[in-house]
Amino acid sequence: MNNMNQMMKQVKKMQEQMMKAQEELGNKTVEGSSGGGVVTVQANGHKKIISINIKPEAVDPDDVEMLQDLVLTAVNDALTKAEELANEDMGKFTGGLKIPGLF
């Protein structure tokens, strides 16, 4: 019975550490870019876009599609990096297992 209590304490401690790590992901940021840095996008570890920066040289009124593509590419780059950050941080607890709904 003592082993069961010990195991439950360890599980509770691990859950608390996972919750703290999940919260901390919201404070970490990654940056995606495209066009050699003319469009940059920042996202947090919760995969939320927090800023988009477009340099004036990226804006060509005659080629709006190019700017749309640059923004799309930068957003996808930032979200991919945010996913990698979350997997790296939370992978410490899951041993590399992908647990649906956890992150």
C-alpha positions in Angstrom: 0.0 0.0 0.0 2.9 2.3 0.7 4.2 1.8 -2.9 0.8 2.9 -4.2 0.8 6.1 -2.1 4.3 6.8 -3.3 3.3 6.3 -6.9 0.2 8.5 -6.5 2.4 11.3 -5.1 4.8 11.0 -8.0 1.9 11.1 -10.5 0.5 14.2 -8.8 3.9 15.9 -8.9 4.3 15.1 -12.6 0.8 16.5 -13.3 1.7 19.7 -11.5 5.0 20.0 -13.5 3.2 19.4 -16.7 0.6 22.1 -16.0 3.4 24.5 -15.1 5.2 23.7 -18.3 2.0 24.2 -20.3 1.5 27.6 -18.7 5.1 28.6 -19.4 4.6 27.8 -23.1 2.4 30.8 -23.3 5.3 33.0 -22.3 7.8 31.6 -24.8 7.9 32.9 -28.4 9.1 31.8 -31.7 9.5 33.7 -34.9 8.8 32.6 -38.5 9.8 34.6 -41.5 9.7 34.7 -45.3 11.1 36.7 -48.1 14.5 37.0 -46.4 12.9 38.6 -43.4 10.6 41.1 -45.0 7.7 39.4 -43.3 8.1 38.1 -39.8 5.5 36.5 -37.5 5.8 35.8 -33.8 3.8 33.1 -32.1 3.8 31.8 -28.6 4.1 28.2 -27.4 0.3 27.9 -27.4 0.4 28.4 -31.2 -1.2 31.9 -31.0 0.0 34.5 -33.4 1.1 37.5 -31.3 2.6 39.8 -34.0 3.1 40.3 -37.7 5.7 42.7 -39.1 5.8 43.6 -42.7 8.6 45.8 -44.0 7.6 48.5 -46.5 9.6 46.9 -49.3 7.3 43.9 -49.2 4.3 46.0 -50.1 3.7 46.3 -53.9 0.2 47.5 -54.7 0.4 45.8 -58.1 1.3 42.4 -56.6 -0.9 41.8 -53.5 -0.7 38.1 -54.1 3.0 38.1 -53.4 2.5 39.8 -50.0 -0.3 37.3 -49.2 2.0 34.4 -49.9 4.8 35.9 -47.8 2.5 36.4 -44.9 1.1 32.9 -45.2 4.5 31.4 -45.4 5.8 33.3 -42.4 2.7 32.3 -40.3 3.1 28.7 -41.2 6.8 28.9 -40.3 6.0 30.4 -36.9 3.3 27.8 -36.2 5.6 25.0 -37.1 8.2 26.3 -34.8 5.6 26.8 -32.0 4.6 23.1 -32.5 8.2 22.0 -32.2 8.7 24.1 -29.1 5.6 22.6 -27.5 6.7 19.0 -28.4 10.1 19.7 -27.1 8.9 21.1 -23.8 6.1 18.7 -23.1 8.1 15.7 -24.5 10.1 15.7 -21.3 7.0 14.4 -19.5 5.6 12.1 -22.1 8.8 10.4 -23.2 8.2 11.4 -26.8 4.7 9.9 -26.9 2.0 12.1 -28.6 -0.9 12.2 -26.2 -4.0 13.6 -28.0 -5.4 16.8 -26.4 -2.4 17.3 -24.1 -0.6 19.9 -26.3 
